[in-house]
Amino acid sequence: MKVLVAGGTGFIGSTLCAELAERDHEVTALSRNPDDDRVPDGVETAMGDVSAFDSIAETVAAHDAVVNLVALSPLYQPPDDLDHETVHLRGTENLVRAAEDGGVDRFLQMSALGADPDGPTAYIRAKGRAERVVRDSSLDWTIVRPSVVFGDGGEFVGFTKTLTTPYLTGLPGGGTTRFQPIWVGDLAPMLADAAVDDAHVGEIYELGGPEVYTLADVTELVYESEGRSVTVLPIPMVLAKVGLTAIDPIPFVPFGTDQARSLEFDNTVADNDVAAFGVDVDELLTLRSYLETESGQ
Ligand SMILES: NC(=O)c1ccc[n+]([C@@H]2O[C@H](COP(=O)([O-])OP(=O)(O)OC[C@H]3O[C@@H](n4cnc5c(N)ncnc54)[C@H](OP(=O)(O)O)[C@@H]3O)[C@@H](O)[C@H]2O)c1
């Protein structure tokens, strides 16, 4: 199958492209600044901006399946010239329209847990509205909502370190927000199945890893893996929100109100749908094991 991975040069995209290429699909990674060094051998690259329909239409039409992995990170405040509506909603509208016009068979939409048109953050609202565009399309679609994804090149571990300091750190609400991290190496084969296997058409899957951690747990794991301890001091959520609201307009401070709001909601699955891919959740890599291996312990 000819598979176009929009956002295929990114963290999850490059692992997915490798998985699809290993399965002998003809894979193209599309992004604004594609760099051949960031995609695996055998994967083609194409330049396009999903927010500009004309820049992607022809490339999309040349494929049998499209995977939408284009991202604007929810962990940091977007730069002034970008927003979640443009990247996630308009980008999805353009990809869907190009796929419908071009007679593409399959469409896999990467969404996020909690995606909701009326949700609490711009990211979650744009993801929810983008899901609606996909569901209302004439395409054979599948939607995947993972919890946070970890692995080499991912930003979750680095983000935790940016938010905290070793030895003694304050965390909004004491870091009680819960996450269910899934390893990119476990997720990519499920995405590859979801992109090409007709058994997944019309399905919305919530995917999480084998263990649930609070943000405080993750902070401790990250510093422990570096041989450093950390004690978490709770910052009342109200104060954290006031602090983050105050820094909202400062461009070089990457956190804002949406980042504080996102810490008020757990990022865990209601039912883990990994079984839909024949996967036993207990066989998946835990964040704890990944961090121990990374640090050579
Ligand atoms: N990572 C996670 O923990 C996580 C969790 C849940 C859901 N997700 C979702 O999974 C998807 C992939 O995330 P990721 O972590 O792999 O993101 P990433 O590493 O930031 O990769 C983003 C990709 O999108 C491309 N891109 C950005 N803007 C674009 C545009 N306007 N037009 C075309 N390409 C564009 C980037 O390349 P250029 O910069 O060259 O354009 C890059 O290839 C996203 O939809 C994200 O919301 C991620």
The ligand as a Gaussian input file, in Angstrom:
#p B3LYP/6-31G(d) Opt

LIG

0 1
 N        3.940000      12.692000      21.805000
 C        2.917000      12.430000      22.590000
 O        3.068000      12.167000      23.809000
 C        1.515000      12.421000      22.025000
 C        0.450000      11.988000      22.840000
 C       -0.851000      11.974000      22.311000
 C       -1.069000      12.384000      20.997000
 N        0.001000      12.813000      20.247000
 C       -0.271000      13.217000      18.864000
 O        0.541000      12.419000      18.012000
 C        0.889000      13.149000      16.846000
 C        2.406000      13.120000      16.639000
 O        3.049000      13.701000      17.774000
 P        4.647000      13.778000      17.892000
 O        4.955000      13.806000      19.331000
 O        5.279000      12.741000      17.031000
 O        4.920000      15.226000      17.265000
 P        6.292000      15.886000      16.748000
 O        7.472000      15.070000      17.117000
 O        6.256000      17.314000      17.182000
 O        6.146000      15.826000      15.159000
 C        5.316000      16.711000      14.496000
 C        5.416000      16.477000      13.004000
 O        4.466000      17.320000      12.339000
 C        5.149000      18.081000      11.315000
 N        4.391000      19.320000      11.162000
 C        4.169000      20.280000      12.100000
 N        3.400000      21.251000      11.576000
 C        3.124000      20.891000      10.291000
 C        2.369000      21.484000       9.242000
 N        1.734000      22.665000       9.391000
 N        2.292000      20.834000       8.043000
 C        2.939000      19.648000       7.867000
 N        3.671000      19.044000       8.826000
 C        3.760000      19.665000      10.020000
 C        6.563000      18.229000      11.848000
 O        7.541000      18.471000      10.841000
 P        7.896000      19.994000      10.344000
 O        8.190000      20.780000      11.586000
 O        9.069000      19.807000       9.417000
 O        6.699000      20.497000       9.609000
 C        6.780000      16.825000      12.412000
 O        7.049000      15.925000      11.344000
 C        0.284000      14.532000      17.049000
 O       -0.988000      14.571000      16.435000
 C        0.136000      14.657000      18.542000
 O       -0.864000      15.572000      18.911000
 C        1.265000      12.828000      20.723000

